[in-house]
């Protein structure tokens, strides 16, 4: 039972984050139900916000 609770936690957290932000799961994950994060997902994981992400990627494309 503890293993099942542990395995379910990340999906529930991702669903809660999607609900809180109003974004779909695939904004941060490569496909629904996947643990693999997109670059935007990695940014969110590190900062807990997407504020500044677009400016960062715009700047990166200039170099």
Secondary structure, DSSP 8 states (H G I E B T S, - for coil): -HHHHHHHHHHHHHHHHHHHHT--GGGTBSSTT---B-HHHHHHHHHSS-TTHHHHHHHHTT-
